[in-house]
Amino acid sequence: MAQRYTLSNGLTVVFQEQHAARVAAFQVWVKVGSADERPDQAGLAHLHEHMLFKGTARRAPGEIARDVEAHGGEINAWTSFDQTVYHIVIASQFARMGLDILSDAVRASSFDADELAREIEVVCEEIKRGQDTPARRASRDLFATVYQEHPYRHPVIGTAESVRSFTRDKVLEFYRRHYTPRNLVLSATGDFTEAELRAWVEEFFGGDWGRPFEGVLPRVREPEMTRRRIHLRPDEVKEAYLNLAFPIPQADHPDVPALDALAMIAGQGDASRLVLEVKRKRGLVNDLHAYAYTPRDPGLFATSLTLPAQHLAAALEETVRGLTALRTTPVPEHELATVKSLIESESIYQRETVQGVARKLGHYQSAQGDLDAEARYYAAIARLTPEHIQDVAQRYLRFEHAIVTGLLPPGTAFGAEHVTDILDRVPQEAPAEAPPRRVPPPPPTPAPRAPPPRDTAGRVVEERLPSGARILVRQEHAVPLVALRAVFPGGLRYETAETNGLTTLLARTLTRGTPSHDAEEISHLIDGFAGSLSGQGGRNSVGMRGEVLARHFAPAFRLFAECLNQPLFPEAEVARERALLLQDILTREDKPSGVAFDLFGRTLFHTHPYRLPGLGEQASVERLGPDTLRAYHAAHMDPSQLTLSVVGDVAVDEVLALAHEAFGASRGQARPPPHVPPESPPTAPRQDKRQLARAQAHLVLGFPGVRLDDPRRHALEVLSTLLSGQGGRLFVELRDKRSMAYSISSFSVEGVDPGYFAVYMGTSPEKLDAALEGIRAELTRVRDEPMTEAELTRARRHLIGTHEIGLQRNSARAALLALDACYGLGQENFQHYAERVAAVTAEDVRAVARQLIDFERSALAVVGP
């Protein structure tokens, strides 16, 4: 039960005890965002997000991140138009220390002048990264067109010019005005008692901060729209980014629940109206999403589309037609009932993690000033009728006040006159006589289940079926949810240059039709279960994942099993997904970091399938059809090759009975795995470069790595953690001290065959040589010099703590259980991870560094100007 109280200095505390995992989450919500900045402060709220972890009177620069990571925690922040939020998740045994660190950062940041200068350079790198991301450019254009006067028109991050203009005095002025107790909400959730929390909060956040609250600065109001706004411009993109938007009210307006439901009906999920019609049936867009954005001040209802430029007119026309139908015709009761169930289930999924609950509490208290706002919201959702949905559609989806923005590939013949014609013409056309939508009613709520005949909560029950299928079940009753994960050996490792892309296409089409249900019916059924179901493919495996409310488990399991056992791979559905995959391949250049990793794979591996891109190549994907997918499925996805894990609020006997029914017998067509010859390691340094006209350069430097079952794996994880993270050497030396990058990380990618150990960095082109030199220097140092005991402790505790934090979700536990079993690692890997990491020594780390970090056997990939 969530509770709220206020300190004598005005700070508001919202909290909820949650003891399912030994984890605690603390978040400080500062009620100031970029919309509260003066014109000369653009980006200052976001700069505080960076600076508050850069040192205090008690902690030197870098010490905050090192302290948190040394105690198995994670610390970070985000900035929006309306808030700046600082958050920490940490093992509950260190909860008091975590709250101390968070309060110290928020209450007593030092804003060292030298640190400020360096962090300004880091933010400028972040700005360049955003300039290289088409979706962010499209979003900036949308908000700059919707808002002509209101500060939401400015990017949260600011501009390079504004950020470089900041002085320490300007930063302190903003900090002292806004970072005061009356302007803060502390949200806390996790494994602590109320008495403990109250004592800690009084100790760390109580008393006079010496910064009286001066009140909120008034914001410029946005004038009411009186006409359309259209802003289309050419851009260096491979596909078009189109937004159709309408003004709507702010977060606390009574119409918001209906607007949220309207957005879900219109364009959220495969069963939504626009996704079904514009994407799936007509194949006009690569992606489509509708949303109601409701911040502190009036927001917007938008439909965002990415699509081939030649489909712009047709896609906009069909989108307008679909929205017009929502204005003119009430939605069926059962369609609305499914959407209401989906919205209500979001609160259940949020309860899986302490940070999810903390975020919910912080949002309601800071944005609406009232924890009871959540209950009122869900009560309003429950009361919605088809007439409510039609009413808000009529009042807000007004095409005479529409905003249309777009990034268009060079040479696209689509302009404002085409938009105007569609917005004038389509809403006036007599609606065509359409067949009734096949939206099944939501499944009935089952009767309460009898208590499970055996209590195995928290323990993994394993059974081999007569087919050879391996079933693992773990009961977790904290939240009424169930996660399923089915895994088969395969993936990229089973592909050749001729079949590259098969795993991705197969995963996308597994749920697109069975003997009992077509693709549309499957989408509606999944929504009815308030869950998700999708194929999954990786480097070493292929399969399916699903999540559902526990009360729908049995029918959801049968649907899961039918998609896994009997996919039809219908010609039309395969053709549709193949076209979308080909478009993804065409637009790879819009994601330069992904291009860098693809190039790195081809550079390090010359013969092994790991050299192939996960999406495939155009020529290979064009050859893939239903027959290829059916043949692969018969050969490599037989129940005899299956590992299935089920984790959540289930009865073990029920799961095993359903598994016997679905997977108990082999189909008899399984084939042995293909022979994959080992890759010969490089005998000399390898390097390749791909030119792309972007603001940043992206580099990946790496070395041959280890297998999943290699005993050095945990030492390699410790090595990577020593280098990565906010307290890691790469981050501290190259980002914090030298301001070379916003994003830098190291990682180990293991496989059934040896993978790789690598470092990634995105930086300005003029810094590329120095950045590469710096990376080489840090890798040389970690190879040649012993790590300190403090570094070793930090890395081990960070790995153990983040492992525990990551396993709060049923889906994460299900994935780990299934993949470990599939790869032959056994339950021991799941159960004994912490002790194996804790056993790693400094000499183990140095030994694996010496074995792997060999610049004569390295591969370097660079993508950029």
N, C-alpha and C positions, 0 to 999 in steps of 0.2 A: 504494500500500500504506500503510495507516494505521499510524502509529507513536506511541509514548508514552514520555515520560520525566518525571522529577521534579526540580525545582530543589532546592538545598540548604535553602531556607526552607520546603519542603513543597508548593509550588504544582505542580499536575499539568498537563502540556502534552500534548495530543493533536493530531496534524497529519497532513496528506496533501498532497503536491505535486499540482497539477493545472494543466496549462499550455495547455488548449484555448482559454481566453480570457485576455486581459491584465487579470485581476481577482483580487483577494484578499479573503477573508472572515476576520474575527477575531471570536470570541465569548468572553466571560467568563461562565461559569456559576457563580453564587454559590449554594452549597447551603443556601439559606435561602429560605423562602417564607412565605405567610401562616399556614400551619399551625404555624410555629415561633414565633409571637407569643404573648406573654402576653395575658390579657384586656384589659389597659389599653393594648395596642399594636395593636389591630385596624386594619389598613390601613397599618402602618408599613413593611412590606417593599415594598409598592407605592409608597409615597411616596418611598422611596429611588430607585426607577426614574425618577421625575421629577427628583429633586434632584441626581443624580450628573452631569447635564449642565449644571448651573447655575453652574459656576465652580469653579476650583481655585486653589491658590497661584500657579500660573503662567498661568492663563487666566481672564479676566474672564467674568461671566455673558454668555451668548450667543456667546462666542468659540469654544467647542467646536463647536457646530453650524455656525457660519460657516466655521471652518477646514476641516471635513470637506466641506461643500458646495463650498467654493472649490477643492477638489481632486477634484471629481467623485464624491464618495462619498455614502453614506447611513448615518446612525447612528440607532439606536433601541434599545428595550428592551421586555421583557415580564416579567410576574410571574405565577407560578402558586402553587398550594398549597405546592410543594416547592422551587422554584428562583426566582431572579431572574436574568435573562439580559440582558447588554448586548452589542450586536452592531454591527459596522461592515462595510460592503462598499465597496471603493475600488479605483480603478485601481492595478494592481500597481506602477507606477512611483512611487506614493506610499504603498506598503504600510508602509514603516518609519514614516512620519509618522502613518499611521492607527493603528498599534499604540501609538505614543507617546501619542496622544490618548486611546485607550481605557484604557491603563494609568494615565494621569494622572487620569482621571475616577474609576476604581475605587479607586485607591490614595491620592489626595490631594484628594478633594472638600472644599470649604471650608464648605459648609452655612451660607451667609450668612443671618443672621436675617431680613433684609428679603426676600430671595429665598424663604426658607421660607414666610413669611407669604403671599406672593403665590401660591406654588405650591399651598399648601393650598386657596386659593380655586379654582384651576384643577381640582384633584382633586374638589372639591365640585361643580363644573360637570359633570365626568365622571360623578359619581354620579347627578346628575339625568338625564343622557343615558341611563344604564342604567335608570333608573326609567321612562323613556318607551319602553323596548324590551320587548315582551311575552315574547320568547324568553328574555331575561335574567331577567325576573321568574319565569318558569316554572322556569328552571334553579336559581335561588336556593331556590325552594320545594322542589324535588327534593332538593337537598343538605341542606337544613335538616331534611328528613324522614328521609332515609337515615341521617344522622349525628345522634345525640342527645347524645353526649358528645365525640366527636372534633372537633378544630378545623376539619375540612373542612366543618362545618356553617355556618361563617361566610363571608360573601362576601370574596373576595380584596381587594377595593378598600376594605373597611371601611365605616363609616357617616359621615355628615356630622358627627355628634356626636363620634365617636372621632377623626376626622382633625383637627377643629378643636381638639382638646385637646392636640395634640402641641407640645412645646417643643423648642428646639434641643438642650437637654441630653438629652431622651428620644431624639431622633434619633441623636445622637452615641453614646449608650450602645449602641444597637442596631448601629450601624455598626462600632464598635470591636470588638464581640464577634464579629460574623459575617463582616466583610469583612477576612479574614486569609488569608494564602497557603494554609494547610492546608485551608481551606474553599472553595477556588476551583479551577476547571478552566478552562484556556485552550484553546480549540479553534481551529485555524487551517487553512485550506485555500486553495489557489490558486497563482498564478504567482510562486513564490519557490523558493529552494533551501533544503535543510535547514540548510546552514551559515549562510545569511543569517538564517533564522528563529531559530536557537539564539543567535546573537549579539544580535539585537534583543531576544529574550525576557530574556536575562541582563541586558541594559542597562536595560530598562524595568520588569521584574517581579522581578529578583533582589534579594538583600540582605535585611536585617532591616527589616521594616515597623514594628516597634515595637508590634505588636498580637499577642501570643501567642494561640494557639488555645485557647479555654476549653472546647471540647467542645460537642456538640449538646445542646440542652435536650430533656428527655424529653417526649414527647407523651402525652396521655391516650388510652388504648386504648378503642376502641368495643366495648361489650358485644355478645356474640353475640345476634343477633335471635331472639326466641322467638315472635313473632306478626307479623301483617301490620300495615302502617302505611298509612293512607289519609288524604290531605289534599286536599280539593277546595274551591275557594273562588271566589266570583263576582269578576269583574274587568271593567274597561272594555276588552274585546276584541271583535273582530268574529267571530272563530273560536275554537274551543276549543284549548287546548294541554294535551295529556295525556301523562304519562310512566308507563310500567310498568317497574319496576326490581327487581333482585335483588342481594344482596351477593355479591362475588367477591373473590379474593385480590389481593395486591399485584403490582407489576411483575416481581419476580424469581421468582415462583412457577412451578413447572414446568407448571401448567395454562394459563398465559397464551397460548401459541401456539394451543392448541385452542379457547380462548375467543374469540380473534381470528377464527379461521376460522368458528366458530359464528355470530358477529355478522355476518360477511360473507354467509354462507348465509342468515341470517334476514332481514337488512334493509339491505344496502348495494348500491345500484345497481338499475337497472330489471329485471335478471334475478333478483334475490333473491326469496326465497319470499314474504315478507310484502308487499313492494312489488307483486309480480305479483298476489297474491290480494286484498289489502285495498285497494290503491290502483287498480291498473289494471283488474282484472276486476270488482270489486264497486263501485268508485267511492265508497268510504266516507270516504277521507281525501284531503286536499290534499297532504300530504307525510308521509313515514314514513322513519325512519332508526333502525337498531339499531347499538349500539356497545358495546365492552368498554373501560371506563375503568379503567386500572390504574396508579395513581400509586405513590408510595413506600410508603404504607400501604394496607390493603385498600380496594378500589374497588367498582365496580358495573357490572353488565350492564344496559343500558337500551334500551327501545324508545320513541322519541319520536314523537308523532303531532300534526299540526295538522289540524283537521277541522271541518265544520259541526256545531254543537251537537246537531242532531237525529240525528246518526249515532253519538253517543258509545257507546251500548250495543252496537250492532251491530259497530262497529269494534273495541272492546275484546274482544268475544266472538271475532271472527275472529282477532285477534292472539293471544289465549290459545290458540285452537285450533291456530294455526300453530306456536306454541312447544311445545305439547303433542306435536304430531307429531314434532318434533325429539327429544323425550324418549323416544318410544315406538318410533320406526322409524329404523334406520340410513340415513344419506344414501347415495345411489348413489355408486359409486367415481368415475364420470366427473364428477359434480357436484362432488365434493371435489377432483378433479384440477384442474378449472377454477379453483376458489377458491385452491388452493395456487399455481397459476401466477400469479394476480392478485397475491397477497401477495408472492411472490418478485419480481415485476416492479416493485413499488414501489421497491425499492432501485436499480433501473436508472433510473427516472424521477428519483429523487433526485440521481443523479450529474450531471444536466444543469447544475446551478448550484453554484458554490463555497459559497454560503450553505446550500444543502441538505445538502451533505456535511458542512460544519462543524456544522450542527445535529444531524445523526445522530451524529457522533463525540462531541459535547458531551453529548448525551442518554445514550448508553450509558455514558460514563465517569462522569458525575455521578449518574445515577439508579441504575446498577447496579455502578459501581466497576470496570468491566472492558470494554475494547474487544472482547474475545473474545465478549462476550454476544451481539453481533449474529450472529456465525457460529453460535453455539449455537442462537439463535432460529430461523434459517432452516433449520438441520439438523433441528430439531424439527418445523418446518412440513413439511419433506419426508417425515418419518416418519409423519405423521398418517394414521390409518385411520378409516373410518366408525365403528368401535367407540369410538375416542377422542372423536369429536364427540358421540356419543350418551351416553357416560359423563359428560362435563362438563355436558351438558344436563340429565341426570338429577340430578346432584349440586348444581347451582347454580340451575336454573330451577324452584325449589320454590315453588309458588303459596301455600303456607301461610306463607311468609316474604316475600311480594311487597310492594313499596312502590308505591303508586299516588298520583300527585299530578296536579293539574290546575287551570288557569285557565279558568273557564267564563264565557261571555257572560251578562249579567244576565238573570235569569228562567229559566235553564236548569234543567229538572227532571231532574237526574241527581245522585244522591248516593251516600254510602258504602254504603247498602243495596244499590244496583244493582251496585256493584263487587263487594261480598261475594258476591252471588248468582252472578255470572259466574265469579268465581275458584273458588267451590265446585262449581259445576255443570259447567262446560265440560270441565275436565280428566277428569271421571268419565264423560263420555258416551262411548259406543262410537264409535270413529272411523268416519266415513262411508267407504264404498268409493269412493275417489278414483281418477280415471284416472292412469296413470303420468305423472310429470312429463317434459315434452319437453325434456330437457336434453341437447343434442348433446355428444358427447365433444369434448375440446379438439382443435384441429387438430394433425395430426402435425407434428413439427419438420421443416422442409424440409432437404434436403441442403445442405451449404455451397455458397454461391454462388461462381461463378467471379469472378475479379477483374474489375472494370469495364473495358471495352475502352478507355476514355479517362479520364484522371484530371483532373477539373475541380473538385477540392475547393476550397471557398471561393469559387468563381466561379459566377455565375448564368448558366445556359444557357436561352435563350428560343427558343420555336418557335411559329409560327402554324400551326394545323391547317387542312385544307381547309374546314372548317365556319366558320372565323373565330375559333375558340377560341384563347385565348392561354395557353401553358403555360410556366411558369418552374420550373426545377429547380436546386437548390443542394445539392451533396454536402457532408455534414458527417459524418465517420467517428468522432468522439470518443466517441459513445455509440450503442449499437445501437437507435436509435429513429428513427421517421419521423413528420413532421407534414404534414398536407394541409390546404389551405384553398381552398375554391371560393367565388368572389364574383361576383354579378351586380348591375348597377345596379338600384336600387329602394329598398326599405325604406320608412320613414315618409314620405319625400318623394313616393312614388307613391300614398299613401293620401289619402282624402277623409274628411269627417266621417261619411259613410255606410259607408265600409269601414275605419274606424279600428280597429286591432287585427289587421288581416289579416296583417301581417308576422310578428307574434309567433305567431299561431296557425299560420301556414304553417311557420315554423321548428320549432315543437313537433311537427308532424305529418309532416315529411319522412321521418323514420325509423320511421314507424309502419305500414309495409306496402308491399310491392312485388309484382309478379307471381310472384316466386319464394319470398318469405318473408313471413310475417306478423310483427306487432310483437314477439311473444314470441321467435320464432326470431332476429330481428335482434338483440335484446338479448343472447341467449345467444351468438350468433356474435361480437359485439363483445367480450364477456367472454373468449371463447376466444382472441381475438387479443391479450388482455391490453391492451386499448386503450379508446378512447372515440370516440364518433361522435354528433354533434348538429347540428341546424340552428342557424343564426345569423341574427339580424336586427338592423338598426340604423337610423340616421336616413337613410342614403344607399345602403344595400346590403342584400342578403339572400344567404344561401348556406349552406355547411356547413363544419364543421371536423372533423378526426379526428386521432388519435394512436395509433400501434401500435408493437409491437416490430418491428424490421426484418425478423426472420425470417418474419413473417406478412404482409409488405407486399403481395405480389401478390393473394392472396385478399381482403385487407382493402380494397385499391384497388377491386377489382371490386364489393364490397359498397357501398363509398362511391359509386361511379359509378351503381350500380343505384338507390340511394336518391335520388340527385340527378336522374337521368334519368327514372325510372319510378315515382315515388311514386303510390300508388293513392288516398291520402286516404280510407280506408274510413270509411263513415258512423259506425260504432260508435266508431272511434278519434277521429274529429273531434269527435263529441259528447262523448267523455270529456275530451279536451283543452280543448274549449270550456267545459265545466263547471268545470275547474280554473282556467282563465283568468278566468272570471267571479268565482270565489271570490277570486282574487288582486286583482281590481278592487274587490271588496267590502271587502277587508281593507287597502286602501291607507292608511287612516287610522292603522293600527298602525305605520306608518313615516313619521312626520311630516316628516322631511327630504325624502323622495320627494314628499310632497304639496306641499312648498314649491317644488320644481323644476317639478312639473306646473303649479302656479299661475303661476310665473314664465314658463313657455313661453306660456301663454294671455295673459299680460299684455304681453309684448314683441311677440309675433306675433299679428296679428288675422286675417290671410288665408292665410298660408303654412302648408303641412302641418306645419312644425316646431312649430306651436302645439299639435298633438295629443299626447296622452299615449301613450307607447310601448305600454302594455298595451291601449289602447283604452278605450272607454266601454261600459257595459252594453248600451245599446240597439244600438250598432253591432256588437258582438261577437255578440249573440244572433241577428243576421241572417246571420252568416257560416256557410257550409256547404261540403260537399265540392265542389259545382259552382263556387263562387266561387274556391276554392283551385286547382282544376284549370284554370280559365280563366286565372288569374294565372300559374300555372306555365307553361302553353303560350305565353303572350304574352311573358313577361319572363324565363324561365329556360331558354331554348333554348341549345344548345352555341355558337351563333354569338355569344351575349352573355356567354360564360363567360370568366373569368380564373381559372386554377388554378395554385397554387404547391405544390411538394413539396420539403421540406427535410429532410435527414437522411442516414442510412446507406443510400443507394440507389445503383443504377447508372443513369446518365442514360439510356442506351439502353433499358433496361427500362421506365423511367417513360414515355418518349416512345412506346414501342410500345403500352403499356397505354392511354395517353391517346388515341392514334389509334383504337384499338379501341373505346373508350367514347364519345369525344366528336368523332370525326373528321367526322361528318355532321350537318348541321342537320335538325331535324324539319320545318322549313318553315313554322312557325306564329308566328314571332317578330313582334312589333309594335314600332313606334317608341316611345320613351319618351313619357309624357304631357307636355303643356305645363304648366309650373308658373309662373304669373305671379309676378314679383318682389314682395317685401313692401315697402311704403312705410315708411320709417323713421318713428318717432314724431316728432310736431311739438311735443309737450309731455310733461312727466314723466307716467309712468303708474304706478299703484299699486293693489294689491289685497291683501286680507287674508282669511284663512280662520281661523275660530275653532275651536280644538281644546283640550280640557282636558288639557294636558300640563304636565310640570314645566319644560320649556324652550320658548323661542320660537325659530323657525328663520326666517332671512331670506336672501333672494337679491336682490342689487342688481346690475344688469347693463346692458349697452349693445349695440346692434347690432355684429356682428363682421365677420369676413372669410371669404372662400372658401378652400377647401383649396389652390388654386393661386395664392393671392395672394402676391406677393413680400414682403409685410410679415409673413408668417406667423411667420418665425423671430424677428423683432424682437418680435412679440407674445408668443412663448414666453419670451423673455428678460424681458420686462416682467412676465409672470405669475410667473416664478421669482424676480425681484427682490422681489415682494410675498409669495410663498408660501414654504413650507419652514420648517424650524426656525430658519433664519437670516434669513428674509425679514422685510420691514417690518411686515406685518400681524401675523405671529406674535409678533415681538419687542414691538411697541408695544401690541397689544391683548390678547395672551395673557400674555406674559412680564411686561410692566411694569404692566398694568392688570387682569390676572386676569379678563378678561371672558368667556372661552370656553375650552373644552377643544378644540373643533374650529373652525378657521377656515382658509379657503383661497381662492385665486383660480385661475381657469382660463379657457382659451380653447377654445371648441367651434367648430371650423370645419365647413363642409359644402360640398356641391356648390353650394349657394347660401349667401349670407352667414349665419353663425351668430351667436354672441354671445361677449362677454367679460364675466365676472361674478365676484362675490365671494359666498361662502356663509359663514354663521356660525350656530352654535347657542349660545344664551346664556340666562341667567335672564330672565324677563319684565321684572323691574324694571330690568335693565341694557339693555334693548332700545334706548331712545332714545340713550343714551350710546354704545352699540356702533355704531349707525348713524352717529352724528356722527363717531366715530373712524374708521370706514371711509371716509366721505366726505373726511375730512381727509387720510388717507393717499393716497387716489386723487388728490386735488387736488395734493398735494405731488409725487407722481410725475409728474404732468402738467406742473406749472409749474416744477419745479426740476430741474436736471440731476442724474443719478445719478453717484456717485463712480466712479473707475476701479476701486477695490477691489470695489464692488458689482457692476459690470459683469463683472469677471473671475470673481467667485464664481458669478454666474448662468450665464455661458457654460460654465464648467467643470462646474458641476453638471448642466446639461442634457446635455453631451457624455458625462459619466461615467455618469449614470443611464441614458442611451440604451444605452451599451455593456453595463451591468449587466443591463438589461432584455432584451437580445438574446441572452442565454446560452441560452435555450430555443429549440429548433427551432420550436415553435409560435409564438413571438413573431416570429421571422424570417419564417416562412411567412405570417403575417397581414400584416406590413408589406409584403412583396413583392406579395401579391395585391391588397391594398387600394390601394397606390400605383399599380399598373398599371391597376386598374379605374378609378381616378379620373383617369387620364391624367398622373400625376406622374412615371412612369417609374422605372427602376432608379436613376437619378441621385440620387433622393431618399434611397434606402437607402444608397447608396455614399458620398454627399457630405454627409450630414447634419452631421457634425462641422465640416467646413470652412465650411459655410454659417452655422452658429451662431457659429463663431469670428470670422466677418467682420462680425457685427452690431456697430454702434458705439453709443455713448451717445446720439448725436444721432438715430440710427434709432429707438431705444427711446422717446426723448422725442417724436419726431414721431408715432409710432403712438399713443402715449398721448394726445397733443393731438387726434388725429383721432377717437379712439374715446370717450374719457372726456368726455362732454358730459351734464351732469346734466339739461339740458333735453330730452334724447333718451333718458332712462333708463327702466328698468322696475324696480319694487320689489315683491317678493312676501313677505308675512309670514304665518307659520302658527304659532299658539300660543294661549294663553289670552287 
